[in-house]
Amino acid sequence: MATSSPRGRILAYAGSTRNIAGCVLALAGVVLVFLGVAGTYWPVVVAGLYGVGALLAPADRMRLTISHAEVESGRLRADLDTLLGKVGGNRFPADVVTRVGALADVVRDILRRADTLTASPDHLHVVSQTIRDYLPSSLEAYANLPRSYALTRRGEREHSAHEELLAQLDLLEVQMRKVAESVHRGDEQALRDQGRFLQDRFGGSGLDL
């Protein structure tokens, strides 16, 4: 909602430091009324206390600087879009494209929370590794296989490369959803646990098929 509209300006002021401080002092004036201190001029007393609080309270600080997380999240969104562009076409089966798209939606939701990413570099690192390492490594390994080989099982109990890729994409999506939940809850310990899991599972040489 644009704050330049009358309603937007009203809502912005309602949550401002000046309004909160004025309301606190006005409430104190109401208490004085019940105590019989304000007398018949209590409306003036309450309004005056509100004005004093609003005038003396410090103005809300404006933040125009762009944090590192905001800059990096923008770059990560661009990298993710580039990767998705390479997944389209006939390079990958339709079910792989669908799974990658679902994973990308979860990652984009995380990247929208730049404020949380600013407070925790761990959030940013896990998402960055997923976009720039884990996911592209898995897709690249699959894309470099002959299509007939990728779709063929190499034993009754051994998955084909196609099945293995789908399983890895599912695993990444599950873990990214847990990261998203941690981001929304601000659960730092849960986020670290997910980061360690992904690093142990996919670290080093990336995703192995």
Buried (B, 14 or more C-beta within 10 A) or exposed (E): EEEEEEEEEEEBEEEBBBBEBBBEBBBBBBEBBEEEEBEEEBEEBBEBBBEBBBEEBEEEEEEEEEBEBBEBBEEBBEBBEEBBEEBEEEEBBEEBBEBBEBBBEBBBBBBEBBEBBBEBEBBBBBBBBBBBBBBBBBBEBBBEBEBEEBEEEEEEEEBBBBEBBBEBBEBBBEBBBBBBBBBEEEBBEBBBBBBEBBBEEBEEEBBEB
